Amino acid sequence: MPAVVADTHAIVWYLTNSPRLSPAAAQALDDASAAGDSILIPSISLVELTYLVEKGRVPAEARKRLVKHSPNRAVHTSWRLWTGA
C-alpha cells in the first residue's frame, strides 16, 4: 500500500482547498485519499498547524479536519521514512 508524505504547507493548503497547492500535489493527495492509502504527516505539522490557527493565519476548521481524519492518534510520523529506521 503506497503512502504520500505531506509537509505542513501541503496539508494546510489541501485542507483549505487553497490554489497555492500544485495540481500534482493535490492529485497525489486526492488519489491517496480515494484509494484509502496513508497520507503521512510529520508530528510537528500538528504543532505548526495549531500555532497558525492561534495566530489567525489558518481557519480552525483545517486543524479540526486533520485531527478528525487521523486514525486513533494526532498524526502519523514520517520519521522512519526519512531515517530508514
C-alpha positions in Angstrom: 0.0 0.0 0.0 1.7 3.2 -1.1 1.8 6.3 1.0 2.1 10.0 0.4 4.1 12.3 2.7 2.8 15.9 3.1 4.5 18.7 4.9 2.7 21.4 6.8 2.1 23.7 3.9 0.8 21.0 1.7 -1.6 19.6 4.2 -2.9 23.1 5.2 -3.4 24.1 1.5 -5.1 20.7 0.8 -7.4 21.0 3.8 -8.3 24.6 2.9 -8.6 24.0 -0.8 -6.0 26.6 -1.5 -4.9 27.4 -5.1 -1.4 27.5 -3.7 -1.2 23.7 -3.7 0.2 22.5 -7.0 -2.2 20.4 -9.2 0.3 17.5 -8.9 0.3 17.6 -5.1 -3.5 17.9 -5.0 -3.9 14.9 -7.3 -1.5 12.8 -5.2 -3.4 13.6 -2.0 -6.8 13.1 -3.7 -5.6 9.7 -5.1 -4.2 8.5 -1.8 -7.4 9.6 0.0 -9.7 7.9 -2.6 -7.7 4.7 -2.5 -7.5 4.6 1.3 -3.7 4.9 1.2 -1.9 6.6 4.1 -1.1 10.3 4.0 1.9 10.6 6.3 2.2 13.9 8.1 5.2 14.8 10.4 4.1 15.2 14.1 5.5 18.8 14.1 2.9 19.7 11.5 0.1 19.4 14.1 2.1 21.8 16.3 2.7 24.2 13.4 -1.0 24.0 12.4 -2.1 24.7 16.0 0.2 27.8 16.0 -1.2 29.0 12.7 -4.8 28.7 13.9 -3.9 30.5 17.2 -2.4 33.3 15.2 -5.4 33.5 12.9 -3.4 32.6 9.8 -5.3 29.4 9.1 -9.0 28.6 9.8 -9.6 26.4 12.8 -11.6 24.0 10.6 -8.3 22.9 8.9 -6.9 21.6 12.2 -10.2 20.0 13.1 -10.3 18.2 9.8 -6.7 16.9 10.2 -7.4 15.6 13.7 -10.8 14.1 12.7 -9.3 12.1 9.8 -6.2 10.9 11.8 -6.8 7.3 13.0 -6.6 7.0 16.8 -3.6 9.4 17.0 -2.9 13.0 16.3 -0.8 12.5 13.2 1.3 9.9 11.5 5.0 10.5 11.9 7.3 10.1 8.9 10.5 9.9 10.9 11.1 6.2 9.9 10.7 7.1 6.2 13.5 9.7 6.5 15.9 7.8 8.7 15.3 4.3 7.4 14.8 3.1 11.0 
